[in-house]
């Protein structure tokens, strides 16, 4: 159980939240290339897929949810069991899909290698776990960790697009996001999904007092030791006209601060 908690928490924080989402996909902060590659490797080891698939899947869903009409698959609008089957066992093929540029990441040989071998990246980890603790460590550190990470990613994504608290409405978007407060710690801050839809390029996702955001805290740690810079925050993003703020009595002070920062 301990090895499961350490590897799951560490990979979700360093790899999925900071490496894949905030750095590789949104470029919300800058860091040395060697560090980016390390974080992206950890993200690949979470076990969902390689870096290119993660970028394409994220960009497709982001594009679709900003349209006035979004397919139920990309909007998480079907009942839970149907959505679970669709998201974890099916694939949506569009007749006329949009094209996305992978940018500089698409020309990186190391990322092409990771994308082609993402399943095999579990092998060296499994070998280390086996020699350190036997099959029990392999079971908890590989099998249980990947199962929980994949299922949890779908489950929280499902909830974050259906119900929950909101502070912002993205004008014109067919799908709005919601916050899932109980999932803030296990997702390293990613569960403040309403904030993320409002300010997708921000390295900070937990915007209000009391909103835990370990991913942003880790980026600040990198900044303190000189390994992160150009950190994007809501006040750096021109999003005022794209958003409508929803007032919440328990968040008026924080919401007012964000409104002031964004113009």
TORZALUM-471230 format. One record per residue (C-alpha): residue number from 1; residue in one letter; x, y, z. Coordinates in steps of 0.05 Angstrom, whole numbers, always signed. Each point is the difference from the previous one (the first is absolute). Layout:
+-----+-----+--------+--------+--------+
!   n ! res !      x !      y !      z !
+-----+-----+--------+--------+--------+
! NUM !   A !      X !      Y !      Z !
...
+-----+-----+--------+--------+--------+
END
This chain:
+-----+-----+--------+--------+--------+
!   n ! res !      x !      y !      z !
+-----+-----+--------+--------+--------+
!   1 !   X !     +0 !     +0 !     +0 !
!   2 !   X !    +57 !    +49 !    +17 !
!   3 !   X !    +34 !    -11 !    -67 !
!   4 !   X !    -67 !    +10 !    -34 !
!   5 !   X !    -12 !    +67 !    +35 !
!   6 !   X !    +71 !    +25 !    -13 !
!   7 !   X !     +3 !    -19 !    -73 !
!   8 !   X !    -72 !    +22 !    -16 !
!   9 !   X !     +7 !    +67 !    +36 !
!  10 !   X !    +69 !    +13 !    -28 !
!  11 !   X !    -18 !    -17 !    -72 !
!  12 !   X !    -65 !    +39 !     +1 !
!  13 !   X !    +34 !    +61 !    +29 !
!  14 !   X !    +65 !     +1 !    -39 !
!  15 !   X !    -23 !    -34 !    -64 !
!  16 !   X !    -74 !     +9 !    -14 !
!  17 !   X !    -14 !    +67 !    +32 !
!  18 !   X !    +66 !    +38 !     -8 !
!  19 !   X !    +35 !    -36 !    -57 !
!  20 !   X !    -57 !    -18 !    -47 !
!  21 !   X !    -54 !    +51 !    +15 !
!  22 !   X !    +32 !    +65 !    +24 !
!  23 !   X !    +66 !     -5 !    -39 !
!  24 !   X !     -8 !    -43 !    -62 !
!  25 !   X !    -72 !    +17 !    -18 !
!  26 !   X !    -10 !    +71 !    +25 !
!  27 !   X !    +72 !    +25 !     +4 !
!  28 !   X !    -20 !    +38 !    +63 !
!  29 !   X !    +72 !     +4 !    +24 !
!  30 !   X !    +70 !     -8 !    -28 !
!  31 !   X !    +54 !    -47 !    +25 !
!  32 !   X !    +63 !    -34 !    -26 !
!  33 !   X !    -12 !    -51 !    -55 !
!  34 !   X !    +32 !    -56 !    +42 !
!  35 !   X !    -50 !    +13 !    +56 !
!  36 !   X !    -59 !     +3 !    -48 !
!  37 !   X !    +20 !    -67 !    -29 !
!  38 !   X !     +6 !    -31 !    +69 !
!  39 !   X !    -69 !    +26 !    +19 !
!  40 !   X !    -30 !    -24 !    -65 !
!  41 !   X !    +31 !    -69 !    +10 !
!  42 !   X !    -32 !     -4 !    +69 !
!  43 !   X !    -66 !    +21 !    -32 !
!  44 !   X !     +7 !    -56 !    -51 !
!  45 !   X !    +11 !    -49 !    +57 !
!  46 !   X !    -67 !    +18 !    +30 !
!  47 !   X !    -25 !    -50 !    -51 !
!  48 !   X !    -54 !    +38 !    -39 !
!  49 !   X !    +38 !     +9 !    -65 !
!  50 !   X !    +60 !    +34 !    -32 !
!  51 !   X !    +10 !    +75 !     -5 !
!  52 !   X !    -27 !    +10 !    -70 !
!  53 !   X !    -65 !    -37 !    +14 !
!  54 !   X !     -9 !    +41 !    +63 !
!  55 !   X !    +10 !    +65 !    -38 !
!  56 !   X !    -47 !    -19 !    -56 !
!  57 !   X !    -54 !    -26 !    +47 !
!  58 !   X !     +4 !    +62 !    +43 !
!  59 !   X !     -2 !    +48 !    -59 !
!  60 !   X !    -58 !    -37 !    -33 !
!  61 !   X !    -41 !     +1 !    +63 !
!  62 !   X !    +17 !    +73 !    +14 !
!  63 !   X !    -18 !    +21 !    -71 !
!  64 !   X !    -66 !    -39 !     +2 !
!  65 !   X !    -22 !    +26 !    +67 !
!  66 !   X !     +9 !    +72 !    -23 !
!  67 !   X !    -48 !    -11 !    -58 !
!  68 !   X !    -74 !    +17 !     +8 !
!  69 !   X !    -17 !    -74 !    -11 !
!  70 !   X !    +45 !    -55 !    +25 !
!  71 !   X !     -5 !    -75 !    -10 !
!  72 !   X !    -22 !    -37 !    +64 !
!  73 !   X !    +65 !    -41 !     -2 !
!  74 !   X !    +43 !    +63 !     +5 !
!  75 !   X !    -48 !    +34 !    +48 !
!  76 !   X !     -8 !    -57 !    +51 !
!  77 !   X !    -75 !     +8 !     -7 !
!  78 !   X !    -23 !    -72 !     -1 !
!  79 !   X !    -18 !    -38 !    +65 !
!  80 !   X !    +59 !    -22 !    +41 !
!  81 !   X !     +5 !    -73 !    -21 !
!  82 !   X !     -7 !    +17 !    -74 !
!  83 !   X !    +51 !    +56 !     +5 !
!  84 !   X !    +48 !    -47 !    +36 !
!  85 !   X !     -5 !    -52 !    -56 !
!  86 !   X !     +8 !    +53 !    -53 !
!  87 !   X !    +59 !    +36 !    +31 !
!  88 !   X !    +40 !    -60 !    +23 !
!  89 !   X !    -16 !    -51 !    -54 !
!  90 !   X !    -22 !    +37 !    -63 !
!  91 !   X !    +25 !    +52 !    -49 !
!  92 !   X !    -37 !    +56 !    -36 !
!  93 !   X !    +16 !     +6 !    -74 !
!  94 !   X !    -23 !    +66 !    -32 !
!  95 !   X !    -14 !     +5 !    -75 !
!  96 !   X !    +34 !    +68 !     -2 !
!  97 !   X !    +45 !     +6 !    +61 !
!  98 !   X !    +38 !    +65 !    +13 !
!  99 !   X !    +75 !     -2 !     -7 !
! 100 !   X !    +47 !    +18 !    +56 !
! 101 !   X !    +73 !    +18 !     -2 !
! 102 !   X !    +42 !    -37 !    +51 !
! 103 !   X !    +49 !    +57 !     -4 !
! 104 !   X !    +72 !     -8 !    +24 !
! 105 !   X !    -19 !    -62 !    +40 !
! 106 !   X !    -20 !    -35 !    -65 !
! 107 !   X !    +71 !     +7 !    -26 !
! 108 !   X !    +33 !    -27 !    +63 !
! 109 !   X !    +30 !    -69 !    -12 !
! 110 !   X !     -5 !    -18 !    +74 !
! 111 !   X !    -75 !    +14 !     +0 !
! 112 !   X !     -9 !    -40 !    -64 !
! 113 !   X !    +35 !    -58 !    +35 !
! 114 !   X !    -45 !     +6 !    +62 !
! 115 !   X !    -62 !     +3 !    -43 !
! 116 !   X !    +20 !    -64 !    -36 !
! 117 !   X !    +21 !    -38 !    +63 !
! 118 !   X !    -45 !    +29 !    +54 !
! 119 !   X !    -25 !    -69 !    +23 !
! 120 !   X !    +71 !    -27 !     +3 !
! 121 !   X !    +21 !    +56 !    +47 !
! 122 !   X !    -31 !    -41 !    +57 !
! 123 !   X !    +51 !    -56 !    -10 !
! 124 !   X !    +61 !    +32 !    +34 !
! 125 !   X !    -45 !    +25 !    +56 !
! 126 !   X !    -29 !    -70 !     +9 !
! 127 !   X !    +69 !    -31 !     +2 !
! 128 !   X !    +24 !    +49 !    +53 !
! 129 !   X !    -62 !    -13 !    +42 !
! 130 !   X !     +7 !    -75 !     -7 !
! 131 !   X !    +72 !     -1 !    +23 !
! 132 !   X !    -15 !    +49 !    +57 !
! 133 !   X !    -63 !    -32 !    +27 !
! 134 !   X !    -24 !    -58 !    -42 !
! 135 !   X !    -66 !    -11 !    -36 !
! 136 !   X !    -39 !    +38 !    +53 !
! 137 !   X !    +36 !    +64 !    -18 !
! 138 !   X !    -11 !    -13 !    -74 !
! 139 !   X !    -74 !    -10 !    +12 !
! 140 !   X !     -9 !    +64 !    +41 !
! 141 !   X !    +52 !    +42 !    -37 !
! 142 !   X !    -21 !    -18 !    -71 !
! 143 !   X !    -67 !    -35 !     -6 !
! 144 !   X !    -40 !    +35 !    +55 !
! 145 !   X !    +34 !    +67 !    -13 !
! 146 !   X !    -17 !     +2 !    -74 !
! 147 !   X !    -71 !    -26 !    +10 !
! 148 !   X !    -15 !    +53 !    +52 !
! 149 !   X !    +33 !    +55 !    -40 !
! 150 !   X !    -38 !    -15 !    -65 !
! 151 !   X !    -67 !    -12 !    +34 !
! 152 !   X !     +9 !    +60 !    +46 !
! 153 !   X !    +18 !    +46 !    -58 !
! 154 !   X !    -65 !    -19 !    -35 !
! 155 !   X !    -43 !     +4 !    +63 !
! 156 !   X !    +23 !    +69 !    +21 !
! 157 !   X !     -4 !    +25 !    -72 !
! 158 !   X !    -71 !    -26 !     -4 !
! 159 !   X !    -21 !    +36 !    +64 !
! 160 !   X !    +37 !    +64 !    -19 !
! 161 !   X !    -42 !     +8 !    -63 !
! 162 !   X !    -68 !    -15 !    +30 !
! 163 !   X !    -12 !    +30 !    +69 !
! 164 !   X !    +33 !    +39 !    +56 !
! 165 !   X !    +19 !    +71 !    +19 !
! 166 !   X !    +17 !    +52 !    -52 !
! 167 !   X !    +33 !    +68 !     +4 !
! 168 !   X !     +3 !    +14 !    -75 !
! 169 !   X !    -39 !    -12 !    -64 !
! 170 !   X !    +39 !     -2 !    -65 !
! 171 !   X !    -42 !    +41 !    -47 !
! 172 !   X !    -25 !    -38 !    -61 !
! 173 !   X !    +27 !    -68 !    +22 !
! 174 !   X !    -47 !    -58 !     -6 !
! 175 !   X !    +31 !    -36 !    +59 !
! 176 !   X !    +16 !    +33 !    +66 !
! 177 !   X !    +45 !    -27 !    +55 !
! 178 !   X !    -12 !    -11 !    +74 !
! 179 !   X !    +45 !     -6 !    +60 !
! 180 !   X !     +7 !    -66 !    +37 !
! 181 !   X !    +28 !    +23 !    +68 !
! 182 !   X !     +9 !    -69 !    +32 !
! 183 !   X !    +46 !    -20 !    -58 !
! 184 !   X !    +47 !    +60 !     +6 !
! 185 !   X !    +55 !    -37 !    +37 !
! 186 !   X !     +0 !    -66 !    -39 !
! 187 !   X !     +0 !    +39 !    -66 !
! 188 !   X !    +54 !    +49 !    +25 !
! 189 !   X !    -46 !    +60 !    -13 !
! 190 !   X !    -28 !    -22 !    -67 !
! 191 !   X !    -70 !    -10 !    +29 !
! 192 !   X !    -12 !    +75 !     +3 !
! 193 !   X !    -23 !    -10 !    -71 !
! 194 !   X !    -45 !    +61 !     -4 !
! 195 !   X !    +60 !    +43 !    +13 !
! 196 !   X !    +40 !    -37 !    -53 !
! 197 !   X !    -54 !    +11 !    -53 !
! 198 !   X !     +0 !    +73 !    +17 !
! 199 !   X !    +76 !     +8 !     -2 !
! 200 !   X !    +27 !    -60 !    -38 !
! 201 !   X !    +70 !    +29 !     -9 !
! 202 !   X !    +11 !    +13 !    +74 !
! 203 !   X !    +51 !    -41 !    +39 !
! 204 !   X !    -42 !    +13 !    +61 !
! 205 !   X !    -67 !    -37 !     +0 !
! 206 !   X !    -21 !     +7 !    +74 !
! 207 !   X !    -15 !    +74 !     -2 !
! 208 !   X !    -37 !    +13 !    +64 !
! 209 !   X !    +20 !     -5 !    +74 !
! 210 !   X !     -7 !    -72 !    +23 !
! 211 !   X !     +5 !    -30 !    -70 !
! 212 !   X !    +57 !    -49 !     +5 !
! 213 !   X !    +46 !     -1 !    -61 !
! 214 !   X !    +62 !    -43 !    +11 !
! 215 !   X !    +17 !     +5 !    -74 !
! 216 !   X !     +8 !    +75 !     +5 !
! 217 !   X !    +38 !     -7 !    +66 !
! 218 !   X !    +49 !    -46 !    -35 !
! 219 !   X !    +10 !    +51 !    -56 !
! 220 !   X !    +14 !    +53 !    +52 !
! 221 !   X !    +52 !    -46 !    +31 !
! 222 !   X !    +32 !     -8 !    -68 !
! 223 !   X !     +1 !    +76 !     -7 !
! 224 !   X !    +33 !     +8 !    +68 !
! 225 !   X !    +58 !    -45 !    -21 !
! 226 !   X !     +6 !    +33 !    -68 !
! 227 !   X !    -32 !    -55 !    -42 !
! 228 !   X !    -65 !    +35 !    -20 !
! 229 !   X !    -15 !    +69 !    -27 !
! 230 !   X !    -51 !    +39 !    -42 !
! 231 !   X !    -56 !    -30 !    +43 !
! 232 !   X !    -67 !    +19 !    -30 !
! 233 !   X !    -55 !    +23 !    +48 !
! 234 !   X !    -72 !    +23 !    -12 !
! 235 !   X !    +20 !    +73 !     +1 !
! 236 !   X !    +47 !    -13 !    -59 !
! 237 !   X !    -56 !    -28 !    -44 !
! 238 !   X !    -47 !    +44 !    -41 !
! 239 !   X !    -64 !    -37 !    +20 !
! 240 !   X !    -47 !    +55 !    +25 !
! 241 !   X !    -46 !     +1 !    -60 !
! 242 !   X !     -2 !    -76 !     -4 !
! 243 !   X !    -27 !     -9 !    +70 !
! 244 !   X !    -61 !    +16 !    +43 !
! 245 !   X !    +13 !     -3 !    +75 !
! 246 !   X !    -51 !    -34 !    +44 !
! 247 !   X !     -3 !    +31 !    +69 !
! 248 !   X !     +5 !    -47 !    +60 !
! 249 !   X !     -7 !    +31 !    +70 !
! 250 !   X !    +55 !    -44 !    +28 !
! 251 !   X !    +48 !    +20 !    -56 !
! 252 !   X !    -16 !    +74 !    -13 !
! 253 !   X !    +68 !    +24 !    +24 !
! 254 !   X !    +39 !    -50 !    -41 !
! 255 !   X !    -44 !     +8 !    -61 !
! 256 !   X !     +6 !    +75 !     +4 !
! 257 !   X !    +75 !     -7 !     +2 !
! 258 !   X !     +1 !    -42 !    -63 !
! 259 !   X !    -47 !    +49 !    -35 !
! 260 !   X !    +47 !    +57 !    +17 !
! 261 !   X !    +61 !    -40 !    -24 !
! 262 !   X !    -33 !    -16 !    -67 !
! 263 !   X !    -23 !    +70 !    -15 !
+-----+-----+--------+--------+--------+
END
